[in-house]
Amino acid sequence: MARQHIVCVLAVVAALVAATSATPAQAQRLSLAERVTLLENQANAENRSAGQANLEAQNRITQLQAEVSGLRNQIETLTHEIEQLKQRNRDQYVDLDSRLQRLEGGTPAAATPNSPAPADPPRAAAPVPAEAGPTVVDQAPVAGAPADPAAEEAAYQAALDALVERFEADQSARLFQAFIRDYPASPLVANAWYWLGESYYVTQNYDLALEAFQTLLAAHPGSRKEADALLKVGYCQVALNQRAAGEDTLREVSTRFPGSEAAAKAQSRLRTLALENR
């Protein structure tokens, strides 16, 4: 208000001076008044510009804060999902027997004339690197001194721990290949084939996983892992875009192993596939 009053006074003075003959001193005062007015106008314009810039900066800061908050929420969500995936992996790869016992011990049920046939004709055994030697299906049990039970148990457990404890699928696959090669007569060979398939499956190497599971079904009918292996055959077929064959295999799991956990998983997967078809 004081500034506006001064401006008004100066304007009146300038008008009076203009109406009379101006002396050099009066002309100088008029010039100063005009310069003051000009400077005030410039100051007002600059203040308005600065205020607009401050407002835009504040809006940008608010926007950035909202973006940072959104990114934090996404990080928290992803972290939670990763933890859930880790837990699901533990649940998937650690079955009840392997957690209650150091080994999935006991001799697998022997095949009988009435044993059901494998789900699919077996393909070639899962490839084993050259340094690992031939696979179990190409190598007959070696006659002679029996294998050291302690060494056999340690080799199997090391391979299993690599998968279910440390989630080192590549290392687990190599260790299970070595176990199958070194202990072809072991009662744990069927289990080793199953976990070899799981080692491939978790890395999405579905072709090799399928071969490992089918080898188990063909070479070890009646194994304790038969139902789970047949289930994973269906999973692999679906993952390899063999949809019809995969659904048939999953239905076979329910038919051959009613009431089992594998049958429940097969039914759940079939329901999921049915929903995807809608």
C-alpha positions as CSV (number, residue, x, y, z in Angstrom):
1,M,0.0,0.0,0.0
2,A,2.8,2.4,0.9
3,R,4.5,1.7,-2.4
4,Q,1.3,2.4,-4.3
5,H,0.8,5.7,-2.4
6,I,4.3,6.8,-3.4
7,V,3.6,5.9,-7.0
8,C,0.4,8.0,-7.0
9,V,2.2,11.0,-5.5
10,L,5.0,10.8,-8.0
11,A,2.5,10.6,-10.8
12,V,0.7,13.7,-9.6
13,V,4.0,15.6,-9.3
14,A,4.9,14.6,-12.8
15,A,1.5,15.9,-14.1
16,L,2.0,19.2,-12.4
17,V,5.5,19.6,-13.7
18,A,4.3,18.8,-17.2
19,A,1.6,21.6,-16.9
20,T,4.1,24.3,-16.1
21,S,7.3,25.4,-17.6
22,A,10.0,23.0,-16.4
23,T,13.2,24.2,-15.0
24,P,16.3,21.9,-15.5
25,A,16.0,20.8,-11.8
26,Q,12.3,19.9,-12.3
27,A,13.1,18.0,-15.5
28,Q,15.7,16.1,-13.5
29,R,13.1,15.3,-10.8
30,L,10.6,14.1,-13.4
31,S,13.2,11.9,-14.9
32,L,14.0,10.3,-11.5
33,A,10.3,9.7,-10.9
34,E,9.9,8.0,-14.2
35,R,12.9,5.9,-13.5
36,V,11.5,4.9,-10.1
37,T,8.2,3.9,-11.6
38,L,10.0,1.9,-14.3
39,L,12.2,0.1,-11.7
40,E,9.1,-0.7,-9.6
41,N,7.3,-2.1,-12.6
42,Q,10.3,-4.3,-13.4
43,A,10.5,-5.5,-9.8
44,N,6.9,-6.4,-9.9
45,A,7.3,-8.4,-13.1
46,E,10.3,-10.2,-11.8
47,N,8.5,-11.0,-8.5
48,R,5.6,-12.5,-10.5
49,S,8.0,-14.5,-12.7
50,A,9.9,-15.8,-9.6
51,G,6.6,-16.7,-7.9
52,Q,5.5,-18.7,-11.0
53,A,8.9,-20.5,-11.1
54,N,8.7,-21.4,-7.4
55,L,5.2,-22.7,-7.9
56,E,6.3,-24.9,-10.9
57,A,9.3,-26.1,-8.9
58,Q,7.1,-27.0,-5.9
59,N,4.7,-28.9,-8.3
60,R,7.7,-30.8,-9.8
61,I,9.0,-31.7,-6.3
62,T,5.6,-33.0,-5.3
63,Q,5.4,-35.1,-8.5
64,L,8.9,-36.6,-7.9
65,Q,8.0,-37.4,-4.4
66,A,4.9,-39.3,-5.6
67,E,7.0,-41.2,-8.2
68,V,9.6,-42.2,-5.5
69,S,6.8,-43.4,-3.2
70,G,5.3,-45.4,-6.1
71,L,8.8,-47.0,-6.8
72,R,9.2,-47.9,-3.1
73,N,5.8,-49.6,-3.2
74,Q,6.8,-51.6,-6.3
75,I,10.1,-52.6,-4.7
76,E,8.3,-53.8,-1.6
77,T,5.8,-55.7,-3.7
78,L,8.5,-57.3,-5.8
79,T,10.5,-58.2,-2.6
80,H,7.4,-59.9,-1.2
81,E,6.8,-61.8,-4.4
82,I,10.4,-63.0,-4.5
83,E,10.1,-64.3,-0.9
84,Q,6.9,-66.1,-1.9
85,L,8.7,-67.6,-4.9
86,K,11.5,-68.8,-2.7
87,Q,9.1,-70.4,-0.3
88,R,7.2,-72.1,-3.1
89,N,10.5,-73.5,-4.5
90,R,11.2,-74.9,-1.0
91,D,7.8,-76.5,-0.8
92,Q,8.1,-77.9,-4.3
93,Y,11.5,-79.4,-4.1
94,V,11.5,-80.6,-0.5
95,D,9.1,-83.5,0.0
96,L,8.0,-84.9,3.3
97,D,10.2,-87.9,3.3
98,S,13.4,-86.0,2.4
99,R,12.8,-83.6,5.2
100,L,12.0,-86.2,7.9
101,Q,14.9,-88.5,6.9
102,R,18.4,-87.7,5.8
103,L,17.8,-89.8,2.8
104,E,14.7,-91.0,1.0
105,G,15.7,-94.4,2.2
106,G,14.2,-97.8,1.7
107,T,14.1,-100.0,-1.4
108,P,11.6,-98.8,-4.0
109,A,8.7,-101.1,-4.5
110,A,9.7,-103.8,-6.9
111,A,8.0,-104.0,-10.3
112,T,5.4,-106.7,-10.7
113,P,3.6,-108.2,-13.7
114,N,0.6,-106.1,-12.8
115,S,2.6,-102.8,-12.5
116,P,1.0,-100.1,-14.7
117,A,2.8,-99.1,-17.8
118,P,4.6,-95.8,-18.1
119,A,2.6,-92.8,-19.2
120,D,4.5,-92.2,-22.4
121,P,7.0,-94.2,-24.4
122,P,10.3,-93.2,-23.0
123,R,12.6,-91.2,-25.1
124,A,16.4,-91.2,-24.9
125,A,17.9,-90.8,-21.5
126,A,18.8,-87.3,-20.4
127,P,22.2,-86.4,-21.8
128,V,25.1,-86.6,-19.4
129,P,28.2,-84.6,-20.1
130,A,31.1,-86.6,-21.5
131,E,33.2,-86.3,-18.4
132,A,30.3,-87.7,-16.3
133,G,30.3,-91.0,-18.2
134,P,27.3,-93.0,-19.6
135,T,23.9,-92.8,-18.0
136,V,22.5,-95.5,-15.9
137,V,20.3,-96.9,-18.6
138,D,23.3,-97.6,-20.8
139,Q,25.4,-99.1,-18.0
140,A,24.7,-102.4,-16.3
141,P,25.5,-102.7,-12.5
142,V,29.1,-103.4,-12.1
143,A,29.8,-106.7,-10.4
144,G,32.4,-106.9,-7.7
145,A,32.8,-105.1,-4.4
146,P,29.7,-103.5,-3.1
147,A,29.6,-99.7,-3.0
148,D,30.4,-97.9,0.2
149,P,27.0,-97.2,1.8
150,A,28.4,-94.1,3.6
151,A,29.9,-92.7,0.4
152,E,26.7,-93.5,-1.5
153,E,24.6,-91.7,1.1
154,A,26.9,-88.7,1.2
155,A,26.9,-88.4,-2.6
156,Y,23.1,-88.5,-2.8
157,Q,22.7,-86.0,0.0
158,A,25.2,-83.6,-1.5
159,A,23.2,-83.6,-4.8
160,L,19.9,-83.1,-3.0
161,D,21.3,-80.3,-0.8
162,A,22.6,-78.5,-3.8
163,L,19.0,-78.3,-5.2
164,V,16.8,-77.9,-2.1
165,E,19.0,-76.0,0.2
166,R,21.2,-73.9,-2.0
167,F,19.0,-73.8,-5.1
168,E,22.1,-74.5,-7.3
169,A,20.2,-76.4,-10.0
170,D,23.2,-76.7,-12.4
171,Q,25.4,-78.1,-9.7
172,S,22.7,-80.4,-8.5
173,A,22.2,-81.8,-12.1
174,R,25.9,-82.7,-12.3
175,L,25.9,-84.3,-8.9
176,F,22.9,-86.4,-9.7
177,Q,24.3,-87.5,-13.0
178,A,27.5,-88.5,-11.2
179,F,25.4,-90.5,-8.6
180,I,23.5,-92.4,-11.3
181,R,26.8,-93.2,-13.0
182,D,28.7,-94.2,-9.8
183,Y,25.9,-96.1,-8.0
184,P,23.7,-97.8,-10.7
185,A,22.6,-100.5,-8.3
186,S,21.6,-98.1,-5.5
187,P,18.0,-98.2,-4.3
188,L,18.1,-94.4,-4.6
189,V,18.7,-94.3,-8.3
190,A,15.0,-93.8,-9.1
191,N,14.9,-90.9,-6.7
192,A,18.1,-89.5,-8.3
193,W,16.4,-89.6,-11.8
194,Y,13.5,-87.7,-10.3
195,W,15.6,-85.0,-8.8
196,L,17.7,-84.8,-11.9
197,G,14.5,-84.0,-13.8
198,E,13.6,-81.4,-11.2
199,S,17.1,-79.8,-11.6
200,Y,16.4,-79.4,-15.3
201,Y,12.8,-78.3,-14.7
202,V,13.6,-75.5,-12.4
203,T,15.9,-74.0,-15.0
204,Q,13.2,-74.4,-17.6
205,N,15.2,-77.0,-19.5
206,Y,11.9,-78.8,-20.2
207,D,13.2,-81.2,-22.9
208,L,15.9,-82.7,-20.6
209,A,13.5,-82.7,-17.6
210,L,10.9,-84.6,-19.7
211,E,13.5,-87.2,-20.7
212,A,14.7,-87.7,-17.1
213,F,11.1,-88.2,-15.8
214,Q,10.2,-90.6,-18.6
215,T,13.4,-92.5,-17.9
216,L,12.4,-93.0,-14.3
217,L,9.0,-94.2,-15.3
218,A,10.4,-96.6,-17.9
219,A,13.3,-98.0,-15.9
220,H,11.8,-98.0,-12.4
221,P,8.1,-98.8,-12.4
222,G,6.6,-98.9,-9.0
223,S,9.0,-96.3,-7.6
224,R,7.9,-94.1,-4.8
225,K,8.5,-91.2,-7.2
226,E,6.3,-92.7,-9.9
227,A,3.3,-90.5,-9.3
228,D,5.3,-87.3,-8.9
229,A,7.3,-88.1,-12.1
230,L,4.2,-88.7,-14.1
231,L,2.8,-85.4,-12.8
232,K,6.0,-83.6,-13.9
233,V,5.8,-85.3,-17.4
234,G,2.5,-83.5,-17.8
235,Y,3.9,-80.2,-16.6
236,C,6.8,-80.5,-19.1
237,Q,4.5,-81.4,-22.0
238,V,2.4,-78.3,-21.3
239,A,5.5,-76.1,-21.0
240,L,6.7,-77.5,-24.4
241,N,3.3,-76.5,-26.0
242,Q,2.2,-80.2,-26.1
243,R,-1.0,-79.1,-24.6
244,A,-3.2,-82.1,-25.5
245,A,-0.6,-84.6,-24.4
246,G,0.0,-82.7,-21.2
247,E,-3.7,-82.7,-20.3
248,D,-4.0,-86.4,-21.0
249,T,-1.0,-87.1,-18.8
250,L,-2.5,-85.0,-15.9
251,R,-5.7,-86.9,-16.2
252,E,-3.8,-90.2,-16.1
253,V,-2.2,-89.1,-12.8
254,S,-5.6,-88.7,-11.3
255,T,-6.7,-92.0,-12.6
256,R,-3.7,-94.1,-11.6
257,F,-3.0,-92.4,-8.3
258,P,-6.4,-91.3,-6.9
259,G,-6.3,-89.5,-3.5
260,S,-2.5,-88.7,-3.8
261,E,-1.0,-85.3,-3.5
262,A,0.1,-85.7,-7.1
263,A,-3.5,-86.3,-8.2
264,A,-4.6,-83.2,-6.4
265,K,-1.9,-81.1,-8.1
266,A,-2.9,-82.6,-11.5
267,Q,-6.5,-81.7,-10.9
268,S,-5.6,-78.1,-9.9
269,R,-3.4,-77.7,-13.0
270,L,-6.2,-79.0,-15.2
271,R,-8.6,-76.5,-13.8
272,T,-6.1,-73.7,-14.4
273,L,-5.7,-74.9,-18.0
274,A,-9.5,-75.0,-18.5
275,L,-9.8,-71.4,-17.3
276,E,-7.0,-70.3,-19.8
277,N,-9.0,-71.9,-22.6
278,R,-12.1,-69.7,-21.9
